[in-house]
Amino acid sequence: MTQTTIFRIITTLGLLGTFLYKLVTDTSSIYLSIIQVIFLVMLWVVLVVDRYKNTRSKSYLKWDLILVGVSAVLLIAIIALFR
């Protein structure tokens, strides 16, 4: 297994764990939502790095990282809005 595969598994399990904890305990903590966004952004970055390793295209890397950054800011803004 490569490092990206291991990291992808860890972030997916972390995201799933926080989701299940939120579902089981029926809590809506802002901190738990922020942790979920952090795990999701980490997963996206791992996927971007994995894609870069396969394509070696810096233009794809640049646009993918911009997309991840914009999506992260939007998710944080949505969480702050519905708080």
Rosetta blueprint (number, residue, H / E / L):
1 M L
2 T L
3 Q H
4 T H
5 T H
6 I H
7 F H
8 R H
9 I H
10 I H
11 T H
12 T H
13 L H
14 G H
15 L H
16 L H
17 G H
18 T H
19 F H
20 L H
21 Y H
22 K H
23 L H
24 V H
25 T H
26 D L
27 T L
28 S L
29 S L
30 I H
31 Y H
32 L H
33 S H
34 I H
35 I H
36 Q H
37 V H
38 I H
39 F H
40 L H
41 V H
42 M H
43 L H
44 W H
45 V H
46 V H
47 L H
48 V H
49 V H
50 D H
51 R H
52 Y H
53 K H
54 N H
55 T H
56 R L
57 S L
58 K H
59 S H
60 Y H
61 L H
62 K H
63 W H
64 D H
65 L H
66 I H
67 L H
68 V H
69 G H
70 V H
71 S H
72 A H
73 V H
74 L H
75 L H
76 I H
77 A H
78 I H
79 I H
80 A H
81 L H
82 F L
83 R L
